[in-house]
Structures are given as structure tokens and as C-alpha cells.
Amino acid sequence: MIISLAKQNIGVKSEIKSIASSALTNKLVELGFLVGKSVEVVFTAPFGDPIAVELNGSVLSLRLEEAETIRVESSISL
């Protein structure tokens, strides 16, 4: 099932399926968020915003507004 990265559970590896066109698109691509890449939510702040994700061996922080533009499909649950 394809959902936004903002709604993905912690510890679930996902594949990026698309990134919605927005003012944030270039920033996300520059950070390495590319279609086909594997991404995993590793931490959520106490009130849910921001989230930390692992991408290309690095942990990055994303606001929910940013994560909402990224569509992912779950691949492996840990």
C-alpha cells in the first residue's frame, strides 16, 4: 500500500515511489530522496513532528509537512 512518509510506522523499511511537486521538491531531491531509494522512519518526536528517517546511511530530520509530500510503499517490517 502506498502512503505518505509522514504516516509510516517506525522501523518499517519503505521504497520511495513518488515525490509531490512543491516548493520543497528540490530540497528533498538534493538530500537524496529519489524514487526507488529505501527509507526508514527511525524516530518520531514526542508530539509527532519532526521525524527522523534513515536514507543512504544517514539520519535526516524532516518536518511532517516535508514528509507528507513523499509517497512510499512498505517493503520490510523490523
mmCIF file of the N, C-alpha and C atoms, coordinates in Angstrom:
data_MODEL
# 
_entry.id   MODEL 
# 
loop_
_atom_site.group_PDB 
_atom_site.id 
_atom_site.type_symbol 
_atom_site.label_atom_id 
_atom_site.label_alt_id 
_atom_site.label_comp_id 
_atom_site.label_asym_id 
_atom_site.label_entity_id 
_atom_site.label_seq_id 
_atom_site.pdbx_PDB_ins_code 
_atom_site.Cartn_x 
_atom_site.Cartn_y 
_atom_site.Cartn_z 
_atom_site.occupancy 
_atom_site.B_iso_or_equiv 
_atom_site.pdbx_formal_charge 
_atom_site.auth_seq_id 
_atom_site.auth_comp_id 
_atom_site.auth_asym_id 
_atom_site.auth_atom_id 
_atom_site.pdbx_PDB_model_num 
ATOM 1   N N  . MET A 1 1  ? 0.845  -1.171 0.000  1.00 0.00 ? 1  MET A N  1 
ATOM 2   C CA . MET A 1 1  ? 0.000  0.000  0.000  1.00 0.00 ? 1  MET A CA 1 
ATOM 3   C C  . MET A 1 1  ? 0.900  1.247  0.000  1.00 0.00 ? 1  MET A C  1 
ATOM 4   N N  . ILE A 1 2  ? 0.566  2.197  -0.818 1.00 0.00 ? 2  ILE A N  1 
ATOM 5   C CA . ILE A 1 2  ? 1.337  3.437  -0.909 1.00 0.00 ? 2  ILE A CA 1 
ATOM 6   C C  . ILE A 1 2  ? 0.731  4.485  0.014  1.00 0.00 ? 2  ILE A C  1 
ATOM 7   N N  . ILE A 1 3  ? 1.586  5.027  0.913  1.00 0.00 ? 3  ILE A N  1 
ATOM 8   C CA . ILE A 1 3  ? 1.155  6.048  1.868  1.00 0.00 ? 3  ILE A CA 1 
ATOM 9   C C  . ILE A 1 3  ? 2.213  7.144  1.910  1.00 0.00 ? 3  ILE A C  1 
ATOM 10  N N  . SER A 1 4  ? 1.925  8.217  2.621  1.00 0.00 ? 4  SER A N  1 
ATOM 11  C CA . SER A 1 4  ? 2.939  9.270  2.771  1.00 0.00 ? 4  SER A CA 1 
ATOM 12  C C  . SER A 1 4  ? 3.955  8.841  3.829  1.00 0.00 ? 4  SER A C  1 
ATOM 13  N N  . LEU A 1 5  ? 5.165  9.313  3.705  1.00 0.00 ? 5  LEU A N  1 
ATOM 14  C CA . LEU A 1 5  ? 6.209  9.006  4.674  1.00 0.00 ? 5  LEU A CA 1 
ATOM 15  C C  . LEU A 1 5  ? 5.821  9.506  6.066  1.00 0.00 ? 5  LEU A C  1 
ATOM 16  N N  . ALA A 1 6  ? 5.044  10.563 6.126  1.00 0.00 ? 6  ALA A N  1 
ATOM 17  C CA . ALA A 1 6  ? 4.603  11.120 7.409  1.00 0.00 ? 6  ALA A CA 1 
ATOM 18  C C  . ALA A 1 6  ? 3.726  10.141 8.191  1.00 0.00 ? 6  ALA A C  1 
ATOM 19  N N  . LYS A 1 7  ? 3.081  9.213  7.508  1.00 0.00 ? 7  LYS A N  1 
ATOM 20  C CA . LYS A 1 7  ? 2.178  8.253  8.150  1.00 0.00 ? 7  LYS A CA 1 
ATOM 21  C C  . LYS A 1 7  ? 2.816  6.884  8.346  1.00 0.00 ? 7  LYS A C  1 
ATOM 22  N N  . GLN A 1 8  ? 4.071  6.722  7.924  1.00 0.00 ? 8  GLN A N  1 
ATOM 23  C CA . GLN A 1 8  ? 4.751  5.433  8.030  1.00 0.00 ? 8  GLN A CA 1 
ATOM 24  C C  . GLN A 1 8  ? 5.124  5.154  9.478  1.00 0.00 ? 8  GLN A C  1 
ATOM 25  N N  . ASN A 1 9  ? 5.044  3.888  9.879  1.00 0.00 ? 9  ASN A N  1 
ATOM 26  C CA . ASN A 1 9  ? 5.394  3.473  11.231 1.00 0.00 ? 9  ASN A CA 1 
ATOM 27  C C  . ASN A 1 9  ? 6.901  3.417  11.412 1.00 0.00 ? 9  ASN A C  1 
ATOM 28  N N  . ILE A 1 10 ? 7.341  3.563  12.648 1.00 0.00 ? 10 ILE A N  1 
ATOM 29  C CA . ILE A 1 10 ? 8.760  3.466  12.983 1.00 0.00 ? 10 ILE A CA 1 
ATOM 30  C C  . ILE A 1 10 ? 9.238  2.038  12.718 1.00 0.00 ? 10 ILE A C  1 
ATOM 31  N N  . GLY A 1 11 ? 10.436 1.924  12.132 1.00 0.00 ? 11 GLY A N  1 
ATOM 32  C CA . GLY A 1 11 ? 11.050 0.626  11.919 1.00 0.00 ? 11 GLY A CA 1 
ATOM 33  C C  . GLY A 1 11 ? 10.629 -0.102 10.661 1.00 0.00 ? 11 GLY A C  1 
ATOM 34  N N  . VAL A 1 12 ? 9.838  0.538  9.817  1.00 0.00 ? 12 VAL A N  1 
ATOM 35  C CA . VAL A 1 12 ? 9.383  -0.100 8.585  1.00 0.00 ? 12 VAL A CA 1 
ATOM 36  C C  . VAL A 1 12 ? 10.185 0.456  7.417  1.00 0.00 ? 12 VAL A C  1 
ATOM 37  N N  . LYS A 1 13 ? 10.908 -0.430 6.732  1.00 0.00 ? 13 LYS A N  1 
ATOM 38  C CA . LYS A 1 13 ? 11.657 -0.006 5.551  1.00 0.00 ? 13 LYS A CA 1 
ATOM 39  C C  . LYS A 1 13 ? 10.682 0.148  4.397  1.00 0.00 ? 13 LYS A C  1 
ATOM 40  N N  . SER A 1 14 ? 10.850 1.229  3.663  1.00 0.00 ? 14 SER A N  1 
ATOM 41  C CA . SER A 1 14 ? 9.961  1.540  2.555  1.00 0.00 ? 14 SER A CA 1 
ATOM 42  C C  . SER A 1 14 ? 10.755 1.974  1.346  1.00 0.00 ? 14 SER A C  1 
ATOM 43  N N  . GLU A 1 15 ? 10.123 1.863  0.196  1.00 0.00 ? 15 GLU A N  1 
ATOM 44  C CA . GLU A 1 15 ? 10.714 2.340  -1.047 1.00 0.00 ? 15 GLU A CA 1 
ATOM 45  C C  . GLU A 1 15 ? 9.985  3.607  -1.472 1.00 0.00 ? 15 GLU A C  1 
ATOM 46  N N  . ILE A 1 16 ? 10.729 4.632  -1.835 1.00 0.00 ? 16 ILE A N  1 
ATOM 47  C CA . ILE A 1 16 ? 10.125 5.874  -2.293 1.00 0.00 ? 16 ILE A CA 1 
ATOM 48  C C  . ILE A 1 16 ? 9.512  5.641  -3.666 1.00 0.00 ? 16 ILE A C  1 
ATOM 49  N N  . LYS A 1 17 ? 8.226  5.951  -3.783 1.00 0.00 ? 17 LYS A N  1 
ATOM 50  C CA . LYS A 1 17 ? 7.503  5.758  -5.039 1.00 0.00 ? 17 LYS A CA 1 
ATOM 51  C C  . LYS A 1 17 ? 7.318  7.057  -5.808 1.00 0.00 ? 17 LYS A C  1 
ATOM 52  N N  . SER A 1 18 ? 7.144  8.169  -5.087 1.00 0.00 ? 18 SER A N  1 
ATOM 53  C CA . SER A 1 18 ? 6.987  9.463  -5.757 1.00 0.00 ? 18 SER A CA 1 
ATOM 54  C C  . SER A 1 18 ? 7.188  10.591 -4.760 1.00 0.00 ? 18 SER A C  1 
ATOM 55  N N  . ILE A 1 19 ? 7.458  11.764 -5.307 1.00 0.00 ? 19 ILE A N  1 
ATOM 56  C CA . ILE A 1 19 ? 7.557  12.981 -4.506 1.00 0.00 ? 19 ILE A CA 1 
ATOM 57  C C  . ILE A 1 19 ? 6.668  14.013 -5.175 1.00 0.00 ? 19 ILE A C  1 
ATOM 58  N N  . ALA A 1 20 ? 5.697  14.523 -4.426 1.00 0.00 ? 20 ALA A N  1 
ATOM 59  C CA . ALA A 1 20 ? 4.774  15.513 -4.979 1.00 0.00 ? 20 ALA A CA 1 
ATOM 60  C C  . ALA A 1 20 ? 5.518  16.793 -5.319 1.00 0.00 ? 20 ALA A C  1 
ATOM 61  N N  . SER A 1 21 ? 5.128  17.404 -6.383 1.00 0.00 ? 21 SER A N  1 
ATOM 62  C CA . SER A 1 21 ? 5.741  18.655 -6.810 1.00 0.00 ? 21 SER A CA 1 
ATOM 63  C C  . SER A 1 21 ? 5.316  19.779 -5.868 1.00 0.00 ? 21 SER A C  1 
ATOM 64  N N  . SER A 1 22 ? 6.310  20.430 -5.272 1.00 0.00 ? 22 SER A N  1 
ATOM 65  C CA . SER A 1 22 ? 6.036  21.536 -4.351 1.00 0.00 ? 22 SER A CA 1 
ATOM 66  C C  . SER A 1 22 ? 7.292  22.390 -4.245 1.00 0.00 ? 22 SER A C  1 
ATOM 67  N N  . ALA A 1 23 ? 7.222  23.396 -3.405 1.00 0.00 ? 23 ALA A N  1 
ATOM 68  C CA . ALA A 1 23 ? 8.386  24.254 -3.169 1.00 0.00 ? 23 ALA A CA 1 
ATOM 69  C C  . ALA A 1 23 ? 9.520  23.475 -2.498 1.00 0.00 ? 23 ALA A C  1 
ATOM 70  N N  . LEU A 1 24 ? 9.194  22.335 -1.900 1.00 0.00 ? 24 LEU A N  1 
ATOM 71  C CA . LEU A 1 24 ? 10.182 21.536 -1.176 1.00 0.00 ? 24 LEU A CA 1 
ATOM 72  C C  . LEU A 1 24 ? 10.847 20.473 -2.040 1.00 0.00 ? 24 LEU A C  1 
ATOM 73  N N  . THR A 1 25 ? 10.350 20.241 -3.237 1.00 0.00 ? 25 THR A N  1 
ATOM 74  C CA . THR A 1 25 ? 10.824 19.135 -4.068 1.00 0.00 ? 25 THR A CA 1 
ATOM 75  C C  . THR A 1 25 ? 12.328 19.183 -4.297 1.00 0.00 ? 25 THR A C  1 
ATOM 76  N N  . ASN A 1 26 ? 12.863 20.315 -4.711 1.00 0.00 ? 26 ASN A N  1 
ATOM 77  C CA . ASN A 1 26 ? 14.303 20.420 -4.975 1.00 0.00 ? 26 ASN A CA 1 
ATOM 78  C C  . ASN A 1 26 ? 15.132 20.121 -3.729 1.00 0.00 ? 26 ASN A C  1 
ATOM 79  N N  . LYS A 1 27 ? 14.700 20.624 -2.586 1.00 0.00 ? 27 LYS A N  1 
ATOM 80  C CA . LYS A 1 27 ? 15.418 20.383 -1.326 1.00 0.00 ? 27 LYS A CA 1 
ATOM 81  C C  . LYS A 1 27 ? 15.458 18.888 -1.025 1.00 0.00 ? 27 LYS A C  1 
ATOM 82  N N  . LEU A 1 28 ? 14.331 18.208 -1.180 1.00 0.00 ? 28 LEU A N  1 
ATOM 83  C CA . LEU A 1 28 ? 14.268 16.783 -0.886 1.00 0.00 ? 28 LEU A CA 1 
ATOM 84  C C  . LEU A 1 28 ? 15.149 15.973 -1.835 1.00 0.00 ? 28 LEU A C  1 
ATOM 85  N N  . VAL A 1 29 ? 15.134 16.320 -3.098 1.00 0.00 ? 29 VAL A N  1 
ATOM 86  C CA . VAL A 1 29 ? 15.976 15.621 -4.083 1.00 0.00 ? 29 VAL A CA 1 
ATOM 87  C C  . VAL A 1 29 ? 17.453 15.840 -3.757 1.00 0.00 ? 29 VAL A C  1 
ATOM 88  N N  . GLU A 1 30 ? 17.825 17.052 -3.396 1.00 0.00 ? 30 GLU A N  1 
ATOM 89  C CA . GLU A 1 30 ? 19.210 17.342 -3.032 1.00 0.00 ? 30 GLU A CA 1 
ATOM 90  C C  . GLU A 1 30 ? 19.656 16.558 -1.802 1.00 0.00 ? 30 GLU A C  1 
ATOM 91  N N  . LEU A 1 31 ? 18.716 16.264 -0.899 1.00 0.00 ? 31 LEU A N  1 
ATOM 92  C CA . LEU A 1 31 ? 19.025 15.466 0.289  1.00 0.00 ? 31 LEU A CA 1 
ATOM 93  C C  . LEU A 1 31 ? 19.127 13.974 -0.032 1.00 0.00 ? 31 LEU A C  1 
ATOM 94  N N  . GLY A 1 32 ? 18.700 13.572 -1.235 1.00 0.00 ? 32 GLY A N  1 
ATOM 95  C CA . GLY A 1 32 ? 18.812 12.174 -1.637 1.00 0.00 ? 32 GLY A CA 1 
ATOM 96  C C  . GLY A 1 32 ? 17.504 11.421 -1.714 1.00 0.00 ? 32 GLY A C  1 
ATOM 97  N N  . PHE A 1 33 ? 16.392 12.102 -1.506 1.00 0.00 ? 33 PHE A N  1 
ATOM 98  C CA . PHE A 1 33 ? 15.091 11.453 -1.610 1.00 0.00 ? 33 PHE A CA 1 
ATOM 99  C C  . PHE A 1 33 ? 14.742 11.289 -3.089 1.00 0.00 ? 33 PHE A C  1 
ATOM 100 N N  . LEU A 1 34 ? 15.048 10.115 -3.614 1.00 0.00 ? 34 LEU A N  1 
ATOM 101 C CA . LEU A 1 34 ? 14.840 9.817  -5.022 1.00 0.00 ? 34 LEU A CA 1 
ATOM 102 C C  . LEU A 1 34 ? 13.960 8.579  -5.160 1.00 0.00 ? 34 LEU A C  1 
ATOM 103 N N  . VAL A 1 35 ? 13.150 8.545  -6.202 1.00 0.00 ? 35 VAL A N  1 
ATOM 104 C CA . VAL A 1 35 ? 12.292 7.393  -6.459 1.00 0.00 ? 35 VAL A CA 1 
ATOM 105 C C  . VAL A 1 35 ? 13.156 6.139  -6.533 1.00 0.00 ? 35 VAL A C  1 
ATOM 106 N N  . GLY A 1 36 ? 12.724 5.101  -5.826 1.00 0.00 ? 36 GLY A N  1 
ATOM 107 C CA . GLY A 1 36 ? 13.438 3.831  -5.804 1.00 0.00 ? 36 GLY A CA 1 
ATOM 108 C C  . GLY A 1 36 ? 14.355 3.649  -4.611 1.00 0.00 ? 36 GLY A C  1 
ATOM 109 N N  . LYS A 1 37 ? 14.680 4.730  -3.907 1.00 0.00 ? 37 LYS A N  1 
ATOM 110 C CA . LYS A 1 37 ? 15.559 4.648  -2.738 1.00 0.00 ? 37 LYS A CA 1 
ATOM 111 C C  . LYS A 1 37 ? 14.811 4.065  -1.547 1.00 0.00 ? 37 LYS A C  1 
ATOM 112 N N  . SER A 1 38 ? 15.554 3.398  -0.668 1.00 0.00 ? 38 SER A N  1 
ATOM 113 C CA . SER A 1 38 ? 14.998 2.829  0.555  1.00 0.00 ? 38 SER A CA 1 
ATOM 114 C C  . SER A 1 38 ? 15.088 3.872  1.672  1.00 0.00 ? 38 SER A C  1 
ATOM 115 N N  . VAL A 1 39 ? 14.021 3.969  2.457  1.00 0.00 ? 39 VAL A N  1 
ATOM 116 C CA . VAL A 1 39 ? 13.964 4.935  3.553  1.00 0.00 ? 39 VAL A CA 1 
ATOM 117 C C  . VAL A 1 39 ? 13.261 4.267  4.736  1.00 0.00 ? 39 VAL A C  1 
ATOM 118 N N  . GLU A 1 40 ? 13.666 4.647  5.944  1.00 0.00 ? 40 GLU A N  1 
ATOM 119 C CA . GLU A 1 40 ? 13.070 4.077  7.152  1.00 0.00 ? 40 GLU A CA 1 
ATOM 120 C C  . GLU A 1 40 ? 12.888 5.160  8.204  1.00 0.00 ? 40 GLU A C  1 
ATOM 121 N N  . VAL A 1 41 ? 11.707 5.244  8.783  1.00 0.00 ? 41 VAL A N  1 
ATOM 122 C CA . VAL A 1 41 ? 11.463 6.165  9.897  1.00 0.00 ? 41 VAL A CA 1 
ATOM 123 C C  . VAL A 1 41 ? 12.086 5.527  11.139 1.00 0.00 ? 41 VAL A C  1 
ATOM 124 N N  . VAL A 1 42 ? 13.003 6.242  11.793 1.00 0.00 ? 42 VAL A N  1 
ATOM 125 C CA . VAL A 1 42 ? 13.694 5.687  12.960 1.00 0.00 ? 42 VAL A CA 1 
ATOM 126 C C  . VAL A 1 42 ? 13.307 6.354  14.276 1.00 0.00 ? 42 VAL A C  1 
ATOM 127 N N  . PHE A 1 43 ? 12.679 7.521  14.207 1.00 0.00 ? 43 PHE A N  1 
ATOM 128 C CA . PHE A 1 43 ? 12.322 8.231  15.431 1.00 0.00 ? 43 PHE A CA 1 
ATOM 129 C C  . PHE A 1 43 ? 11.241 9.253  15.127 1.00 0.00 ? 43 PHE A C  1 
ATOM 130 N N  . THR A 1 44 ? 10.344 9.423  16.078 1.00 0.00 ? 44 THR A N  1 
ATOM 131 C CA . THR A 1 44 ? 9.325  10.463 15.993 1.00 0.00 ? 44 THR A CA 1 
ATOM 132 C C  . THR A 1 44 ? 9.402  11.299 17.262 1.00 0.00 ? 44 THR A C  1 
ATOM 133 N N  . ALA A 1 45 ? 9.389  12.611 17.129 1.00 0.00 ? 45 ALA A N  1 
ATOM 134 C CA . ALA A 1 45 ? 9.408  13.491 18.297 1.00 0.00 ? 45 ALA A CA 1 
ATOM 135 C C  . ALA A 1 45 ? 8.157  13.250 19.151 1.00 0.00 ? 45 ALA A C  1 
ATOM 136 N N  . PRO A 1 46 ? 8.195  13.625 20.418 1.00 0.00 ? 46 PRO A N  1 
ATOM 137 C CA . PRO A 1 46 ? 7.076  13.350 21.322 1.00 0.00 ? 46 PRO A CA 1 
ATOM 138 C C  . PRO A 1 46 ? 5.696  13.782 20.810 1.00 0.00 ? 46 PRO A C  1 
ATOM 139 N N  . PHE A 1 47 ? 5.615  14.878 20.104 1.00 0.00 ? 47 PHE A N  1 
ATOM 140 C CA . PHE A 1 47 ? 4.322  15.316 19.582 1.00 0.00 ? 47 PHE A CA 1 
ATOM 141 C C  . PHE A 1 47 ? 4.169  14.991 18.101 1.00 0.00 ? 47 PHE A C  1 
ATOM 142 N N  . GLY A 1 48 ? 5.083  14.147 17.569 1.00 0.00 ? 48 GLY A N  1 
ATOM 143 C CA . GLY A 1 48 ? 4.967  13.661 16.208 1.00 0.00 ? 48 GLY A CA 1 
ATOM 144 C C  . GLY A 1 48 ? 5.687  14.469 15.150 1.00 0.00 ? 48 GLY A C  1 
ATOM 145 N N  . ASP A 1 49 ? 6.197  15.619 15.481 1.00 0.00 ? 49 ASP A N  1 
ATOM 146 C CA . ASP A 1 49 ? 6.840  16.480 14.496 1.00 0.00 ? 49 ASP A CA 1 
ATOM 147 C C  . ASP A 1 49 ? 8.078  17.111 15.123 1.00 0.00 ? 49 ASP A C  1 
ATOM 148 N N  . PRO A 1 50 ? 9.261  16.918 14.578 1.00 0.00 ? 50 PRO A N  1 
ATOM 149 C CA . PRO A 1 50 ? 9.610  16.273 13.317 1.00 0.00 ? 50 PRO A CA 1 
ATOM 150 C C  . PRO A 1 50 ? 9.798  14.766 13.476 1.00 0.00 ? 50 PRO A C  1 
ATOM 151 N N  . ILE A 1 51 ? 10.149 14.118 12.354 1.00 0.00 ? 51 ILE A N  1 
ATOM 152 C CA . ILE A 1 51 ? 10.502 12.707 12.365 1.00 0.00 ? 51 ILE A CA 1 
ATOM 153 C C  . ILE A 1 51 ? 11.944 12.580 11.886 1.00 0.00 ? 51 ILE A C  1 
ATOM 154 N N  . ALA A 1 52 ? 12.601 11.493 12.279 1.00 0.00 ? 52 ALA A N  1 
ATOM 155 C CA . ALA A 1 52 ? 13.951 11.199 11.806 1.00 0.00 ? 52 ALA A CA 1 
ATOM 156 C C  . ALA A 1 52 ? 13.861 9.987  10.895 1.00 0.00 ? 52 ALA A C  1 
ATOM 157 N N  . VAL A 1 53 ? 14.516 10.072 9.743  1.00 0.00 ? 53 VAL A N  1 
ATOM 158 C CA . VAL A 1 53 ? 14.498 8.971  8.783  1.00 0.00 ? 53 VAL A CA 1 
ATOM 159 C C  . VAL A 1 53 ? 15.922 8.606  8.395  1.00 0.00 ? 53 VAL A C  1 
ATOM 160 N N  . GLU A 1 54 ? 16.133 7.326  8.124  1.00 0.00 ? 54 GLU A N  1 
ATOM 161 C CA . GLU A 1 54 ? 17.421 6.867  7.631  1.00 0.00 ? 54 GLU A CA 1 
ATOM 162 C C  . GLU A 1 54 ? 17.338 6.736  6.121  1.00 0.00 ? 54 GLU A C  1 
ATOM 163 N N  . LEU A 1 55 ? 18.274 7.373  5.447  1.00 0.00 ? 55 LEU A N  1 
ATOM 164 C CA . LEU A 1 55 ? 18.329 7.382  3.988  1.00 0.00 ? 55 LEU A CA 1 
ATOM 165 C C  . LEU A 1 55 ? 19.792 7.380  3.576  1.00 0.00 ? 55 LEU A C  1 
ATOM 166 N N  . ASN A 1 56 ? 20.178 6.428  2.757  1.00 0.00 ? 56 ASN A N  1 
ATOM 167 C CA . ASN A 1 56 ? 21.564 6.344  2.267  1.00 0.00 ? 56 ASN A CA 1 
ATOM 168 C C  . ASN A 1 56 ? 22.583 6.308  3.410  1.00 0.00 ? 56 ASN A C  1 
ATOM 169 N N  . GLY A 1 57 ? 22.266 5.650  4.510  1.00 0.00 ? 57 GLY A N  1 
ATOM 170 C CA . GLY A 1 57 ? 23.197 5.533  5.627  1.00 0.00 ? 57 GLY A CA 1 
ATOM 171 C C  . GLY A 1 57 ? 23.270 6.741  6.542  1.00 0.00 ? 57 GLY A C  1 
ATOM 172 N N  . SER A 1 58 ? 22.462 7.758  6.280  1.00 0.00 ? 58 SER A N  1 
ATOM 173 C CA . SER A 1 58 ? 22.425 8.963  7.115  1.00 0.00 ? 58 SER A CA 1 
ATOM 174 C C  . SER A 1 58 ? 21.056 9.105  7.757  1.00 0.00 ? 58 SER A C  1 
ATOM 175 N N  . VAL A 1 59 ? 21.020 9.723  8.917  1.00 0.00 ? 59 VAL A N  1 
ATOM 176 C CA . VAL A 1 59 ? 19.750 10.011 9.577  1.00 0.00 ? 59 VAL A CA 1 
ATOM 177 C C  . VAL A 1 59 ? 19.446 11.490 9.369  1.00 0.00 ? 59 VAL A C  1 
ATOM 178 N N  . LEU A 1 60 ? 18.275 11.752 8.807  1.00 0.00 ? 60 LEU A N  1 
ATOM 179 C CA . LEU A 1 60 ? 17.846 13.118 8.495  1.00 0.00 ? 60 LEU A CA 1 
ATOM 180 C C  . LEU A 1 60 ? 16.556 13.431 9.238  1.00 0.00 ? 60 LEU A C  1 
ATOM 181 N N  . SER A 1 61 ? 16.382 14.672 9.602  1.00 0.00 ? 61 SER A N  1 
ATOM 182 C CA . SER A 1 61 ? 15.168 15.131 10.253 1.00 0.00 ? 61 SER A CA 1 
ATOM 183 C C  . SER A 1 61 ? 14.268 15.810 9.224  1.00 0.00 ? 61 SER A C  1 
ATOM 184 N N  . LEU A 1 62 ? 12.988 15.442 9.247  1.00 0.00 ? 62 LEU A N  1 
ATOM 185 C CA . LEU A 1 62 ? 12.011 16.043 8.339  1.00 0.00 ? 62 LEU A CA 1 
ATOM 186 C C  . LEU A 1 62 ? 10.807 16.530 9.124  1.00 0.00 ? 62 LEU A C  1 
ATOM 187 N N  . ARG A 1 63 ? 10.315 17.686 8.753  1.00 0.00 ? 63 ARG A N  1 
ATOM 188 C CA . ARG A 1 63 ? 9.041  18.139 9.292  1.00 0.00 ? 63 ARG A CA 1 
ATOM 189 C C  . ARG A 1 63 ? 7.944  17.307 8.637  1.00 0.00 ? 63 ARG A C  1 
ATOM 190 N N  . LEU A 1 64 ? 6.819  17.164 9.305  1.00 0.00 ? 64 LEU A N  1 
ATOM 191 C CA . LEU A 1 64 ? 5.718  16.387 8.737  1.00 0.00 ? 64 LEU A CA 1 
ATOM 192 C C  . LEU A 1 64 ? 5.247  16.971 7.411  1.00 0.00 ? 64 LEU A C  1 
ATOM 193 N N  . GLU A 1 65 ? 5.312  18.284 7.275  1.00 0.00 ? 65 GLU A N  1 
ATOM 194 C CA . GLU A 1 65 ? 4.943  18.952 6.026  1.00 0.00 ? 65 GLU A CA 1 
ATOM 195 C C  . GLU A 1 65 ? 5.808  18.448 4.874  1.00 0.00 ? 65 GLU A C  1 
ATOM 196 N N  . GLU A 1 66 ? 7.092  18.250 5.137  1.00 0.00 ? 66 GLU A N  1 
ATOM 197 C CA . GLU A 1 66 ? 8.006  17.738 4.123  1.00 0.00 ? 66 GLU A CA 1 
ATOM 198 C C  . GLU A 1 66 ? 7.751  16.255 3.852  1.00 0.00 ? 66 GLU A C  1 
ATOM 199 N N  . ALA A 1 67 ? 7.598  15.485 4.918  1.00 0.00 ? 67 ALA A N  1 
ATOM 200 C CA . ALA A 1 67 ? 7.381  14.044 4.791  1.00 0.00 ? 67 ALA A CA 1 
ATOM 201 C C  . ALA A 1 67 ? 6.059  13.726 4.095  1.00 0.00 ? 67 ALA A C  1 
ATOM 202 N N  . GLU A 1 68 ? 5.096  14.606 4.212  1.00 0.00 ? 68 GLU A N  1 
ATOM 203 C CA . GLU A 1 68 ? 3.781  14.397 3.591  1.00 0.00 ? 68 GLU A CA 1 
ATOM 204 C C  . GLU A 1 68 ? 3.875  14.378 2.066  1.00 0.00 ? 68 GLU A C  1 
ATOM 205 N N  . THR A 1 69 ? 4.870  15.016 1.496  1.00 0.00 ? 69 THR A N  1 
ATOM 206 C CA . THR A 1 69 ? 4.998  15.078 0.034  1.00 0.00 ? 69 THR A CA 1 
ATOM 207 C C  . THR A 1 69 ? 5.657  13.830 -0.551 1.00 0.00 ? 69 THR A C  1 
ATOM 208 N N  . ILE A 1 70 ? 6.204  12.964 0.316  1.00 0.00 ? 70 ILE A N  1 
ATOM 209 C CA . ILE A 1 70 ? 6.905  11.759 -0.143 1.00 0.00 ? 70 ILE A CA 1 
ATOM 210 C C  . ILE A 1 70 ? 5.984  10.562 0.004  1.00 0.00 ? 70 ILE A C  1 
ATOM 211 N N  . ARG A 1 71 ? 5.742  9.850  -1.095 1.00 0.00 ? 71 ARG A N  1 
ATOM 212 C CA . ARG A 1 71 ? 4.907  8.650  -1.087 1.00 0.00 ? 71 ARG A CA 1 
ATOM 213 C C  . ARG A 1 71 ? 5.818  7.429  -1.082 1.00 0.00 ? 71 ARG A C  1 
ATOM 214 N N  . VAL A 1 72 ? 5.525  6.480  -0.178 1.00 0.00 ? 72 VAL A N  1 
ATOM 215 C CA . VAL A 1 72 ? 6.349  5.290  -0.033 1.00 0.00 ? 72 VAL A CA 1 
ATOM 216 C C  . VAL A 1 72 ? 5.480  4.041  -0.019 1.00 0.00 ? 72 VAL A C  1 
ATOM 217 N N  . GLU A 1 73 ? 6.142  2.909  -0.282 1.00 0.00 ? 73 GLU A N  1 
ATOM 218 C CA . GLU A 1 73 ? 5.484  1.609  -0.203 1.00 0.00 ? 73 GLU A CA 1 
ATOM 219 C C  . GLU A 1 73 ? 6.326  0.737  0.724  1.00 0.00 ? 73 GLU A C  1 
ATOM 220 N N  . SER A 1 74 ? 5.698  0.121  1.717  1.00 0.00 ? 74 SER A N  1 
ATOM 221 C CA . SER A 1 74 ? 6.414  -0.713 2.676  1.00 0.00 ? 74 SER A CA 1 
ATOM 222 C C  . SER A 1 74 ? 7.026  -1.916 1.993  1.00 0.00 ? 74 SER A C  1 
ATOM 223 N N  . SER A 1 75 ? 8.239  -2.269 2.442  1.00 0.00 ? 75 SER A N  1 
ATOM 224 C CA . SER A 1 75 ? 8.891  -3.434 1.872  1.00 0.00 ? 75 SER A CA 1 
ATOM 225 C C  . SER A 1 75 ? 9.196  -4.468 2.941  1.00 0.00 ? 75 SER A C  1 
ATOM 226 N N  . ILE A 1 76 ? 9.791  -4.042 4.066  1.00 0.00 ? 76 ILE A N  1 
ATOM 227 C CA . ILE A 1 76 ? 10.178 -4.977 5.126  1.00 0.00 ? 76 ILE A CA 1 
ATOM 228 C C  . ILE A 1 76 ? 9.863  -4.351 6.475  1.00 0.00 ? 76 ILE A C  1 
ATOM 229 N N  . SER A 1 77 ? 9.252  -5.104 7.370  1.00 0.00 ? 77 SER A N  1 
ATOM 230 C CA . SER A 1 77 ? 8.972  -4.615 8.713  1.00 0.00 ? 77 SER A CA 1 
ATOM 231 C C  . SER A 1 77 ? 9.965  -5.244 9.676  1.00 0.00 ? 77 SER A C  1 
ATOM 232 N N  . LEU A 1 78 ? 10.551 -4.420 10.554 1.00 0.00 ? 78 LEU A N  1 
ATOM 233 C CA . LEU A 1 78 ? 11.523 -4.925 11.530 1.00 0.00 ? 78 LEU A CA 1 
ATOM 234 C C  . LEU A 1 78 ? 10.902 -5.121 12.871 1.00 0.00 ? 78 LEU A C  1 
# 
